[in-house]
Amino acid sequence: MTKRLLTISQDQAWLDIVSYGRRGPGQRGRLGSANYEAIARTTGNIPEVMVKVTGGGRNIRQVRDEIDYFGRNGTLEIETDDGERLIGEGIPKQLIDEWNLELERLRGASPYSSKPGRKAPRIVYNLMFSMPAGTPPQKVLAAVKKFAFEKFALAHRYAMVLHTDQKHPHVHLLLKARSEEGVRLHITKPVLREWRQAFARYLRELGVAANATDRKSRGQTRPRKKDGIYRAHLRGESTHMRARAERVAADLLHGKLTPETARAKLLKTREEVRRGWKAISEQLIVEGQPRLAEDVSRFAAALPPVRTERELIAAALVARAGRLRNQDQSKTR
């Protein structure tokens, strides 16, 4: 099956902190102004964008559910790639018909996709573009509109909708997996990384402070959740997270947490990140950027402590127990 490998633009800097730290002093290239700006945003804790594939559909029923989900069952306005604005009942059928998704389903029903353990290819992708609370929602939508036009116009059909019912404003972009020329879209990690950079760049053009840095370079250790778990967690309905919390609570009740092999890996990654930031600080001094080098050193020294997911859950449970205890004490006074 032919796949469309998206071209990754080279005009934006992406500094791999760990890889940079592994190079010897003579192997480190000049950072330059684009990287100076990226480093300043990161050390200045500028809000980070999120671009995530949160689902899609491998058959017509799933596609219909996706459209109902992000359109909130016809209550929100959906804007399509041709500028049409849709709201109300019947939108799933309209998009399925206009995008010829029944034909896509038949194309995906190959002998290979029916093999045990092999899933049928997605007919559509559901991409989510998100920013932290306080970001103007309409600017998030405007940035996604520009992103979608630049990346997919006249190639892939798409539709989008703005969600403001949660603290963080976000836009869902439903994207047809196969282009109008019949080539399937293949979304890789480097492509998602470049999309994050582009989304952040379009937000900055609108006057919104936005950055796109990898999580480990910022000291983030909580693992990303699968699509279903992530959605359920946002709704407060995640049975996975509830089960995790119950297991941690049981460990705390017995006086200790079960050791995790993940911690050693996290500690190793953290040390590599610190070495990378140290190498960047040294290079900045060489390039005549002492103030930015100081910012890098302070940022690296202030990275949050390494904690596994279980340790983070345990800390949250202990904090919650403390708040409840304080409330009970205040009531009895």
C-alpha positions as a Markdown table, in Angstrom:
| # | Residue | x | y | z |
|---|---|---|---|---|
| 1 | Met | 0.0 | 0.0 | 0.0 |
| 2 | Thr | 1.4 | 3.4 | -1.0 |
| 3 | Lys | 1.9 | 5.8 | 1.9 |
| 4 | Arg | 2.5 | 9.5 | 1.9 |
| 5 | Leu | 5.6 | 10.3 | 3.9 |
| 6 | Leu | 5.2 | 13.9 | 4.8 |
| 7 | Thr | 8.1 | 16.2 | 4.2 |
| 8 | Ile | 9.5 | 17.6 | 7.4 |
| 9 | Ser | 10.5 | 21.3 | 7.0 |
| 10 | Gln | 14.0 | 22.2 | 7.9 |
| 11 | Asp | 13.5 | 25.9 | 8.6 |
| 12 | Gln | 12.7 | 25.4 | 12.3 |
| 13 | Ala | 15.2 | 24.3 | 14.9 |
| 14 | Trp | 14.7 | 21.2 | 16.9 |
| 15 | Leu | 17.4 | 20.6 | 19.4 |
| 16 | Asp | 17.8 | 17.1 | 20.7 |
| 17 | Ile | 19.1 | 17.7 | 24.2 |
| 18 | Val | 20.3 | 14.1 | 24.8 |
| 19 | Ser | 22.0 | 13.7 | 21.5 |
| 20 | Tyr | 23.7 | 17.1 | 21.8 |
| 21 | Gly | 25.2 | 16.1 | 25.1 |
| 22 | Arg | 26.6 | 12.8 | 23.7 |
| 23 | Arg | 28.7 | 14.6 | 21.2 |
| 24 | Gly | 32.3 | 15.6 | 22.0 |
| 25 | Pro | 33.2 | 19.3 | 22.1 |
| 26 | Gly | 34.6 | 19.2 | 18.6 |
| 27 | Gln | 31.4 | 17.6 | 17.2 |
| 28 | Arg | 29.0 | 20.2 | 18.5 |
| 29 | Gly | 27.8 | 22.6 | 15.7 |
| 30 | Arg | 27.0 | 26.2 | 16.3 |
| 31 | Leu | 23.6 | 26.7 | 17.9 |
| 32 | Gly | 22.6 | 29.9 | 16.1 |
| 33 | Ser | 19.7 | 32.4 | 16.6 |
| 34 | Ala | 16.9 | 29.9 | 16.0 |
| 35 | Asn | 18.1 | 27.6 | 18.7 |
| 36 | Tyr | 18.8 | 30.6 | 21.0 |
| 37 | Glu | 15.1 | 31.5 | 20.7 |
| 38 | Ala | 14.0 | 27.9 | 21.3 |
| 39 | Ile | 16.2 | 27.6 | 24.4 |
| 40 | Ala | 15.0 | 30.9 | 25.8 |
| 41 | Arg | 11.4 | 29.8 | 25.4 |
| 42 | Thr | 12.1 | 26.5 | 27.1 |
| 43 | Thr | 14.1 | 27.9 | 30.0 |
| 44 | Gly | 11.5 | 30.6 | 30.4 |
| 45 | Asn | 8.8 | 28.0 | 30.8 |
| 46 | Ile | 6.7 | 29.3 | 27.9 |
| 47 | Pro | 3.4 | 27.2 | 27.6 |
| 48 | Glu | 3.9 | 24.0 | 25.6 |
| 49 | Val | 1.5 | 23.0 | 22.8 |
| 50 | Met | 0.2 | 19.5 | 22.4 |
| 51 | Val | -0.6 | 17.8 | 19.1 |
| 52 | Lys | -1.8 | 14.2 | 19.6 |
| 53 | Val | -3.6 | 11.5 | 17.5 |
| 54 | Thr | -6.5 | 10.8 | 19.9 |
| 55 | Gly | -8.2 | 8.3 | 17.7 |
| 56 | Gly | -10.0 | 8.0 | 14.4 |
| 57 | Gly | -12.0 | 5.3 | 12.7 |
| 58 | Arg | -11.2 | 2.0 | 11.1 |
| 59 | Asn | -14.8 | 1.4 | 10.0 |
| 60 | Ile | -17.9 | 3.5 | 9.3 |
| 61 | Arg | -19.4 | 3.0 | 12.8 |
| 62 | Gln | -16.2 | 4.3 | 14.4 |
| 63 | Val | -16.1 | 7.2 | 12.1 |
| 64 | Arg | -19.7 | 8.1 | 12.9 |
| 65 | Asp | -18.8 | 7.9 | 16.7 |
| 66 | Glu | -15.8 | 10.1 | 16.2 |
| 67 | Ile | -17.8 | 12.8 | 14.4 |
| 68 | Asp | -20.6 | 12.6 | 17.1 |
| 69 | Tyr | -17.9 | 12.9 | 19.8 |
| 70 | Phe | -16.1 | 15.9 | 18.5 |
| 71 | Gly | -19.2 | 17.6 | 17.3 |
| 72 | Arg | -20.9 | 16.9 | 20.7 |
| 73 | Asn | -23.8 | 15.1 | 18.9 |
| 74 | Gly | -24.6 | 18.0 | 16.6 |
| 75 | Thr | -24.4 | 20.8 | 19.2 |
| 76 | Leu | -21.1 | 22.3 | 18.1 |
| 77 | Glu | -20.3 | 24.0 | 14.8 |
| 78 | Ile | -17.9 | 21.9 | 12.6 |
| 79 | Glu | -16.0 | 23.7 | 9.9 |
| 80 | Thr | -14.8 | 21.8 | 6.8 |
| 81 | Asp | -11.8 | 22.3 | 4.5 |
| 82 | Asp | -14.0 | 24.0 | 1.9 |
| 83 | Gly | -15.3 | 26.5 | 4.4 |
| 84 | Glu | -18.7 | 25.0 | 5.1 |
| 85 | Arg | -20.0 | 25.3 | 8.6 |
| 86 | Leu | -22.1 | 22.3 | 9.9 |
| 87 | Ile | -24.3 | 22.0 | 12.9 |
| 88 | Gly | -27.2 | 19.8 | 13.9 |
| 89 | Glu | -28.2 | 16.3 | 13.1 |
| 90 | Gly | -27.1 | 14.3 | 10.1 |
| 91 | Ile | -23.5 | 15.6 | 10.0 |
| 92 | Pro | -21.8 | 12.2 | 10.3 |
| 93 | Lys | -23.7 | 10.8 | 7.3 |
| 94 | Gln | -23.0 | 14.0 | 5.3 |
| 95 | Leu | -19.3 | 13.8 | 5.8 |
| 96 | Ile | -19.1 | 10.1 | 5.3 |
| 97 | Asp | -20.9 | 10.6 | 1.9 |
| 98 | Glu | -19.0 | 13.6 | 0.8 |
| 99 | Trp | -15.6 | 12.1 | 1.7 |
| 100 | Asn | -16.5 | 8.7 | 0.0 |
| 101 | Leu | -15.7 | 6.9 | 3.3 |
| 102 | Glu | -17.7 | 3.8 | 2.3 |
| 103 | Leu | -15.2 | 3.3 | -0.5 |
| 104 | Glu | -12.3 | 3.8 | 1.9 |
| 105 | Arg | -13.8 | 1.1 | 4.1 |
| 106 | Leu | -13.9 | -1.3 | 1.1 |
| 107 | Arg | -10.3 | -0.4 | 0.1 |
| 108 | Gly | -9.1 | -1.2 | 3.7 |
| 109 | Ala | -10.9 | -4.6 | 3.8 |
| 110 | Ser | -7.9 | -6.4 | 2.3 |
| 111 | Pro | -6.9 | -10.0 | 3.1 |
| 112 | Tyr | -4.0 | -8.6 | 5.1 |
| 113 | Ser | -6.1 | -6.5 | 7.4 |
| 114 | Ser | -8.2 | -9.5 | 8.4 |
| 115 | Lys | -5.2 | -11.5 | 9.7 |
| 116 | Pro | -5.2 | -12.2 | 13.5 |
| 117 | Gly | -3.6 | -9.3 | 15.4 |
| 118 | Arg | -3.6 | -7.0 | 12.4 |
| 119 | Lys | -6.0 | -4.0 | 12.6 |
| 120 | Ala | -7.6 | -2.5 | 9.6 |
| 121 | Pro | -6.1 | 0.8 | 8.6 |
| 122 | Arg | -7.7 | 4.0 | 9.8 |
| 123 | Ile | -10.1 | 5.6 | 7.4 |
| 124 | Val | -9.8 | 8.9 | 9.3 |
| 125 | Tyr | -7.5 | 10.3 | 12.0 |
| 126 | Asn | -8.7 | 12.4 | 14.9 |
| 127 | Leu | -5.9 | 14.9 | 15.8 |
| 128 | Met | -6.1 | 17.2 | 18.8 |
| 129 | Phe | -4.4 | 20.5 | 19.1 |
| 130 | Ser | -4.3 | 21.8 | 22.7 |
| 131 | Met | -3.0 | 24.7 | 24.8 |
| 132 | Pro | -3.0 | 25.3 | 28.5 |
| 133 | Ala | -5.8 | 27.1 | 30.3 |
| 134 | Gly | -6.0 | 30.8 | 29.7 |
| 135 | Thr | -5.0 | 30.7 | 26.1 |
| 136 | Pro | -7.6 | 32.5 | 23.9 |
| 137 | Pro | -9.7 | 29.8 | 22.3 |
| 138 | Gln | -10.3 | 31.6 | 19.0 |
| 139 | Lys | -6.5 | 32.0 | 18.5 |
| 140 | Val | -6.1 | 28.3 | 19.0 |
| 141 | Leu | -8.7 | 27.7 | 16.4 |
| 142 | Ala | -7.1 | 30.3 | 14.0 |
| 143 | Ala | -3.7 | 28.6 | 14.4 |
| 144 | Val | -5.2 | 25.2 | 13.6 |
| 145 | Lys | -7.0 | 26.6 | 10.6 |
| 146 | Lys | -3.7 | 27.9 | 9.2 |
| 147 | Phe | -1.9 | 24.6 | 10.1 |
| 148 | Ala | -4.6 | 22.5 | 8.3 |
| 149 | Phe | -4.6 | 24.7 | 5.2 |
| 150 | Glu | -0.8 | 24.7 | 4.9 |
| 151 | Lys | -0.4 | 20.9 | 5.5 |
| 152 | Phe | -3.5 | 19.4 | 3.9 |
| 153 | Ala | -5.4 | 21.8 | 1.6 |
| 154 | Leu | -6.3 | 20.2 | -1.8 |
| 155 | Ala | -4.7 | 16.9 | -0.6 |
| 156 | His | -6.7 | 15.5 | 2.3 |
| 157 | Arg | -10.2 | 16.3 | 3.3 |
| 158 | Tyr | -10.6 | 17.6 | 6.9 |
| 159 | Ala | -13.0 | 19.1 | 9.3 |
| 160 | Met | -12.4 | 20.8 | 12.7 |
| 161 | Val | -14.3 | 21.9 | 15.8 |
| 162 | Leu | -13.3 | 24.0 | 18.8 |
| 163 | His | -13.8 | 22.6 | 22.3 |
| 164 | Thr | -14.0 | 25.0 | 25.3 |
| 165 | Asp | -15.9 | 22.8 | 27.8 |
| 166 | Gln | -12.6 | 21.9 | 29.6 |
| 167 | Lys | -9.9 | 24.1 | 31.1 |
| 168 | His | -7.5 | 23.8 | 28.2 |
| 169 | Pro | -8.9 | 25.1 | 24.9 |
| 170 | His | -8.4 | 22.5 | 22.1 |
| 171 | Val | -9.4 | 21.8 | 18.5 |
| 172 | His | -10.2 | 18.4 | 17.1 |
| 173 | Leu | -9.2 | 17.9 | 13.5 |
| 174 | Leu | -10.8 | 15.0 | 11.7 |
| 175 | Leu | -8.5 | 14.1 | 8.8 |
| 176 | Lys | -9.2 | 11.7 | 5.9 |
| 177 | Ala | -6.3 | 9.2 | 5.9 |
| 178 | Arg | -6.2 | 8.8 | 2.1 |
| 179 | Ser | -5.5 | 11.8 | -0.1 |
| 180 | Glu | -7.6 | 12.8 | -3.1 |
| 181 | Glu | -4.9 | 11.2 | -5.2 |
| 182 | Gly | -5.3 | 7.9 | -3.3 |
| 183 | Val | -2.2 | 8.0 | -1.2 |
| 184 | Arg | -2.4 | 7.1 | 2.5 |
| 185 | Leu | -1.1 | 9.4 | 5.1 |
| 186 | His | 1.6 | 7.9 | 7.4 |
| 187 | Ile | 2.0 | 9.8 | 10.7 |
| 188 | Thr | 5.4 | 9.2 | 12.3 |
| 189 | Lys | 6.9 | 10.6 | 15.5 |
| 190 | Pro | 9.1 | 13.0 | 13.6 |
| 191 | Val | 6.0 | 14.2 | 11.7 |
| 192 | Leu | 4.1 | 14.8 | 14.9 |
| 193 | Arg | 7.2 | 16.6 | 16.3 |
| 194 | Glu | 7.3 | 18.9 | 13.2 |
| 195 | Trp | 3.5 | 19.5 | 13.5 |
| 196 | Arg | 4.0 | 20.6 | 17.1 |
| 197 | Gln | 6.6 | 23.1 | 16.0 |
| 198 | Ala | 4.4 | 24.4 | 13.2 |
| 199 | Phe | 1.4 | 24.8 | 15.5 |
| 200 | Ala | 3.5 | 26.7 | 18.1 |
| 201 | Arg | 4.9 | 28.9 | 15.3 |
| 202 | Tyr | 1.4 | 29.8 | 14.1 |
| 203 | Leu | 0.3 | 30.6 | 17.6 |
| 204 | Arg | 3.3 | 32.9 | 18.1 |
| 205 | Glu | 2.4 | 34.7 | 14.9 |
| 206 | Leu | -0.9 | 35.5 | 16.5 |
| 207 | Gly | 0.8 | 36.9 | 19.6 |
| 208 | Val | 0.3 | 33.8 | 21.8 |
| 209 | Ala | 3.4 | 32.6 | 23.7 |
| 210 | Ala | 3.8 | 28.9 | 22.7 |
| 211 | Asn | 6.7 | 26.4 | 22.6 |
| 212 | Ala | 7.3 | 22.9 | 21.3 |
| 213 | Thr | 9.9 | 21.0 | 23.3 |
| 214 | Asp | 10.2 | 17.3 | 24.0 |
| 215 | Arg | 8.9 | 16.2 | 27.5 |
| 216 | Lys | 12.1 | 14.6 | 28.7 |
| 217 | Ser | 14.1 | 17.8 | 28.1 |
| 218 | Arg | 11.7 | 19.6 | 30.4 |
| 219 | Gly | 11.9 | 17.0 | 33.1 |
| 220 | Gln | 8.5 | 15.5 | 32.5 |
| 221 | Thr | 8.4 | 11.8 | 33.5 |
| 222 | Arg | 4.7 | 10.9 | 33.5 |
| 223 | Pro | 4.1 | 8.4 | 30.6 |
| 224 | Arg | 1.6 | 9.3 | 27.9 |
| 225 | Lys | -1.7 | 7.4 | 27.9 |
| 226 | Lys | -3.3 | 5.5 | 25.1 |
| 227 | Asp | -6.1 | 7.3 | 23.3 |
| 228 | Gly | -9.0 | 5.6 | 25.2 |
| 229 | Ile | -7.4 | 6.0 | 28.6 |
| 230 | Tyr | -6.6 | 9.7 | 27.8 |
| 231 | Arg | -10.1 | 10.5 | 26.8 |
| 232 | Ala | -11.6 | 8.7 | 29.8 |
| 233 | His | -9.2 | 10.5 | 32.1 |
| 234 | Leu | -10.3 | 13.9 | 30.8 |
| 235 | Arg | -13.9 | 12.9 | 31.5 |
| 236 | Gly | -13.0 | 11.6 | 35.0 |
| 237 | Glu | -14.1 | 8.1 | 33.9 |
| 238 | Ser | -10.9 | 6.2 | 33.5 |
| 239 | Thr | -11.1 | 2.7 | 35.0 |
| 240 | His | -7.4 | 2.2 | 34.2 |
| 241 | Met | -6.4 | 5.2 | 36.3 |
| 242 | Arg | -8.8 | 4.3 | 39.0 |
| 243 | Ala | -7.4 | 0.8 | 39.2 |
| 244 | Arg | -3.8 | 2.2 | 39.3 |
| 245 | Ala | -4.8 | 4.5 | 42.2 |
| 246 | Glu | -6.4 | 1.6 | 44.1 |
| 247 | Arg | -3.2 | -0.5 | 43.8 |
| 248 | Val | -1.0 | 2.4 | 45.0 |
| 249 | Ala | -3.4 | 3.1 | 47.9 |
| 250 | Ala | -3.1 | -0.6 | 48.9 |
| 251 | Asp | 0.7 | -0.3 | 48.8 |
| 252 | Leu | 0.6 | 2.8 | 51.0 |
| 253 | Leu | -1.7 | 1.1 | 53.4 |
| 254 | His | 0.9 | -1.7 | 53.8 |
| 255 | Gly | 3.6 | 0.9 | 54.3 |
| 256 | Lys | 5.6 | 0.8 | 51.0 |
| 257 | Leu | 5.3 | 1.1 | 47.3 |
| 258 | Thr | 6.3 | -1.8 | 45.1 |
| 259 | Pro | 9.7 | -1.1 | 43.5 |
| 260 | Glu | 9.5 | -0.3 | 39.8 |
| 261 | Thr | 12.1 | -1.1 | 37.1 |
| 262 | Ala | 10.9 | 2.0 | 35.2 |
| 263 | Arg | 12.7 | 4.2 | 37.8 |
| 264 | Ala | 16.2 | 3.2 | 36.8 |
| 265 | Lys | 15.4 | 4.0 | 33.2 |
| 266 | Leu | 14.0 | 7.4 | 34.2 |
| 267 | Leu | 17.1 | 8.2 | 36.2 |
| 268 | Lys | 19.4 | 7.3 | 33.3 |
| 269 | Thr | 17.4 | 9.5 | 31.0 |
| 270 | Arg | 17.5 | 12.4 | 33.5 |
| 271 | Glu | 21.2 | 12.2 | 33.8 |
| 272 | Glu | 21.5 | 12.3 | 30.0 |
| 273 | Val | 19.3 | 15.3 | 29.9 |
| 274 | Arg | 21.4 | 17.1 | 32.5 |
| 275 | Arg | 24.5 | 16.4 | 30.5 |
| 276 | Gly | 22.9 | 17.7 | 27.4 |
| 277 | Trp | 21.9 | 21.0 | 29.0 |
| 278 | Lys | 25.4 | 21.3 | 30.5 |
| 279 | Ala | 26.9 | 20.9 | 27.0 |
| 280 | Ile | 24.5 | 23.5 | 25.6 |
| 281 | Ser | 25.4 | 25.9 | 28.4 |
| 282 | Glu | 29.1 | 25.5 | 27.6 |
| 283 | Gln | 28.5 | 26.0 | 23.9 |
| 284 | Leu | 26.5 | 29.2 | 24.6 |
| 285 | Ile | 29.4 | 30.6 | 26.5 |
| 286 | Val | 31.6 | 29.8 | 23.5 |
| 287 | Glu | 29.1 | 31.6 | 21.2 |
| 288 | Gly | 29.0 | 34.7 | 23.4 |
| 289 | Gln | 25.7 | 34.1 | 25.1 |
| 290 | Pro | 26.6 | 34.1 | 28.8 |
| 291 | Arg | 23.2 | 35.2 | 30.1 |
| 292 | Leu | 21.4 | 32.5 | 28.2 |
| 293 | Ala | 24.0 | 30.0 | 29.4 |
| 294 | Glu | 23.1 | 31.0 | 33.0 |
| 295 | Asp | 19.4 | 30.5 | 32.3 |
| 296 | Val | 20.2 | 27.1 | 31.0 |
| 297 | Ser | 22.2 | 26.1 | 34.1 |
| 298 | Arg | 19.4 | 27.4 | 36.4 |
| 299 | Phe | 16.7 | 25.5 | 34.4 |
| 300 | Ala | 18.7 | 22.2 | 34.5 |
| 301 | Ala | 19.3 | 22.5 | 38.2 |
| 302 | Ala | 15.5 | 23.1 | 38.8 |
| 303 | Leu | 14.2 | 20.2 | 36.9 |
| 304 | Pro | 11.5 | 18.4 | 38.9 |
| 305 | Pro | 12.5 | 15.3 | 40.8 |
| 306 | Val | 12.3 | 12.0 | 38.9 |
| 307 | Arg | 9.1 | 10.2 | 39.8 |
| 308 | Thr | 7.4 | 7.2 | 38.3 |
| 309 | Glu | 3.7 | 7.2 | 37.6 |
| 310 | Arg | 3.1 | 5.2 | 40.8 |
| 311 | Glu | 5.1 | 7.7 | 42.9 |
| 312 | Leu | 3.1 | 10.6 | 41.4 |
| 313 | Ile | -0.2 | 8.9 | 42.2 |
| 314 | Ala | 1.1 | 8.1 | 45.7 |
| 315 | Ala | 2.0 | 11.8 | 46.2 |
| 316 | Ala | -1.4 | 12.9 | 45.0 |
| 317 | Leu | -3.1 | 10.4 | 47.4 |
| 318 | Val | -1.1 | 11.6 | 50.4 |
| 319 | Ala | -1.8 | 15.2 | 49.6 |
| 320 | Arg | -5.5 | 14.5 | 49.2 |
| 321 | Ala | -5.5 | 12.7 | 52.6 |
| 322 | Gly | -3.8 | 15.7 | 54.2 |
| 323 | Arg | -6.4 | 18.1 | 52.8 |
| 324 | Leu | -9.2 | 15.9 | 54.0 |
| 325 | Arg | -7.6 | 15.7 | 57.5 |
| 326 | Asn | -7.2 | 19.4 | 57.7 |
| 327 | Gln | -10.8 | 19.9 | 56.7 |
| 328 | Asp | -12.0 | 17.5 | 59.4 |
| 329 | Gln | -9.8 | 19.3 | 62.0 |
| 330 | Ser | -11.2 | 22.7 | 61.0 |
| 331 | Lys | -14.8 | 21.4 | 61.4 |
| 332 | Thr | -14.1 | 20.2 | 65.0 |
| 333 | Arg | -12.6 | 23.5 | 66.2 |
